[in-house]
């Protein structure tokens, strides 16, 4: 059928322009977010490394030489890898859930608890990959102390629990810390609620000679009890990726649907009217993806 074959209608230049504008707007609404999500997921990743002797290489070598291999039994890495960079601004590490990668500042790799940064970022990947399980848990935990970085938002609260727990179960070399591990857990649970859940999980996979292990395990079990079902659901989902050697199958990059769903969830969580509008505009694209089985 030609444009001029519709009975009773004449396709004037003005009408053709209006039709084209409306069709373009509809295409942008339906397919713009999908295209944006695809680009974001497949865009070039973190810039890494340097030549021989680059300080990032030195930092990576130092970190890997002292890094505890048990980290790989605690939380899955991402398929995009762990990269050492010269700077991330004010951050010691950063997670990139869209590409399933994390970056660690090389100069921070010699801190007393260097693995805590890696676990913090791996926790962000867990959050992105298992949003339902993490949401069920976090919705039942009290808010962190306002002075803690964990108070920044829900995502940082979850990631800081993972980092704080490591600093409790793994005493640093040549550094004296006050109190027993159980004492430090009591304090951490007050300041960053939920730390006990990660402590309990870590202790399952750490060597038996952890300082004060029995007292620490008993306390962690007691403190996590009010949300034990949510913790168990999360660990079960993570353990489903466990490989025979004790490590995990890495998280893969997000799909376009997961990217858009995460964007919509963040928009709804903000509470601002403009973000509510944004969340509504993503619905048509999600409907399109559902219609084509993606």
N, C-alpha and C positions, 0 to 999 in steps of 0.2 A: 504494500500500500504506500503510495506517495504522500508527501506532506499535504498536498492540495486535494487529496481524495476524500477527506472527511466531509460528510454531508453537512451543509449549513455553516461551514467554517472556512474562512479564507486565511491562509498563512501569510500574513503581511510580514515585512522585515521586523517590525516592532514585536510582533507576536513570536517570531522565530527567536529573537534575542531573549525575550522573557523565558521562553521554553528552555533555551540553552543555559541561561543563568540558573533556573530552577533545577535542571538536570545536573548541572555542575555542583550546585550546593548539596543536592541529595547524594551525589557520589562522594563528595568530601565528607559528609556526615557518616555515610556507611563505610567507606573504605579508607578515609584519611587516617583514623586511629589504627587500623590494621596495618597500613603501610608504615606508619610511624613505629609501631611495635616491631615489625619485621626489621626495620632499619636499626632500631636500638639493639635488638638481640644480635644482629649480624654485623654491627659496626666494629671497626678495629678495636681491640682490647687495650689492656693496660700497657703503656710503654715500659719496657723493662731493660735491665742490664746495661752494660757498657762494654768497652774493650777490656783487654787484660789489664789488671791492676786498678780498674775502676773501683772506687770505694764501695759501690753497691756489691761488687763481686766479693770484696773482702768481707763485708758485713754478712753476706749470704754464707760464705765459707765458715765464718765464726759461729753463726747461728746453727748451721747444720751439724757442725762438729760437736756442739753441746746440747743440741735439741734432744728431748726425750722421745724415743720412738713410740712410747705408749700413747702419744697424742693421736696417732693414727687408729687407735682402738677405741677412742672416745667419741669423736664426731667425724662424719664424713667430710672429705675435701671436695672441691669442685672439679669438674672435668676441665675447666679453664686453667687450672693450676694455681700455684702460689708464686708470686713474683716479688722480687726485691727491687725497691725503687729508691731514688735519692731523696725524694720529698713528697709528702702528701699534704702540704700546708701544716696545719696544726695537729693533724692526725698521725698516730703511730701506725695505723693500718686502715684498710678500707675493703669492704666487700662489694662485689659486682654481681648480684644475683642473676641479672639478665644473661651474662656470659658464664656464670658459675666459676668465677675467679676471685681470688683475694690478693691484695698487695700489702706488703710489710715494709716499712722504712728500714733500710739497712742499718742506719746508725742506731736504731732502737733495738737491734737484735741482740745486743749484749747486756740488756737490762737484767735485774735480778730474776725476773719471771718472763723471759722472752716469749715462752709458749702461750702466756695468757693473752697476748695480742692475737696470735694465730687462732686460739680457741674462741676468742671474742668474735673474730670475723667468720669462723666456721659456724658459729651459732647464728649469725645473720643468714648464712646459706640454709641452715635448718629452718629458720623462720620463713624464708621465702618458699622453700620446698614443701613444708608441712604447715601451711597457715591455719588450717582447721584445728589441728592438735595443739599448736602453740596458742591460738586464741582461746581455746577452752581452758588452758592452764592459766594464762595471764589474766583472764577475766576474774579469776578467783583469788588472785594475790593482792595483798595491800600495796599501796604506792611506796616507792623508795623514799628515803630521806631526801629532802629538797636539795641538800648540799652534794648529793652524789650525782655523778654523770649519768647514772641509770635513770635519774628523774627526767632526762631530756625527752624521752618518749617511750612508748611501749617496746619498740624494737631494741632500743639501747638498754632498757631494763633487762630484757631477755638475754642479750649478749653479755652484759656485765655480770649476770649470775654465773655464766660459764667461766668468765675470767676470774672472778673473785674466788670461785670454788677451787680453781687450780692453785691459787696462791695460798690456800689453806692446806691442801693435801700434799703439796710439793714444796717443802722448805727450800729456800734458795741457798746456793753454795756460798760459804764465807760471809753470810749475813745473819746477824742475830735478830730474831723476831720475838716480841713480847708475848707471853702467855702460851698455853697449850693450843694445839689445833682445835680442840673443843671450845676453848675460850674464844678463839678467833671466829669460829663458826657462829657462836651465839651473837657476837657483835655484828658480823656480816649479815646475818639473817634479819637483824633489826634495821640495818641500814639499806640492804638490798634484799628484800624478801624473795625467797625462792632459791637462794644460794644453796640451801640444804639439799635440794633435789639434785643439783649437779654434783655436789659432794658425794652423795650416796651412789650416783651413777659412776663417778670416777673411781670410787673405792672398789667397785666390782671388777675393775680392769687393771688396777694398780698392783704391784708386788705386795706380798703379805707383810713386808717389814716397814710399812708406812708408820711414822711416829704416831703413837696413841691411836692406832687404827680401831681397836674395839670400841673405845669410848666415843671416838668420832663417828663411827658407823651407827652406833646406838642413838647418838644425839641427832644425826642427820635423819635417820628413820623416824624419830619422834617428831622432829620439826616439820618434815614434809607430809606427815600423816593426813592433815586436813585436805590436802589436794593429791593424795596418793593415786587415786584412779586416773587423774589427768596426767600425772607424771608417767604412770605405767603405760598409758596409751601412747604417749610421745616416744618412750623408749622402745616400745614394741614396733612402732613405725620405723624408727631408726635401725633397730636390729634386723628388720626385714631386708636391709641392704648389706648385712654382714656377710663377708666372704669366708670360705673355709680357713684361711690363714689368720683370721681375726680382724682384718681391716674391713673396709667398706667399698662397695661400688660407688664411685664419685657421683655427686649430683650433676645432672646434665643442665644445659642452658634452659631458660624458660621457653615455653611455647608462646606464640603470640597471644593465645587465649589467657594463659597465666599472667602474662605481662599486663594485659588490659584489665583482668580481674584485680590484680594488685593495685593498679592505678585507681580503679574505682573504689576499692576498699580504703585506700589512703584518702581519697577525696571525701568519702562519707565520714571517715573518722575525724576529719578536721573540724566539721561543724560549721564552716563558713558557707554563706549562701552561694558564693561563686563556685566553690568546690562541689556543692550539691548539684549545681547546674552542669558542671563538668562530668560528674558521675552519671547524670541522666543522659548526656550526649554520648556516653560510651555504650549505652544499652543497645542501640541499633547495630553497632558493630559486633557485639557479642551474639546478637540474634543471627546475624549473617553467618558467623562462625559455627553456630549451632546447626544452622540449616544445611551447611556443607559438611557437617560431621567433624569439625576441627576444634 
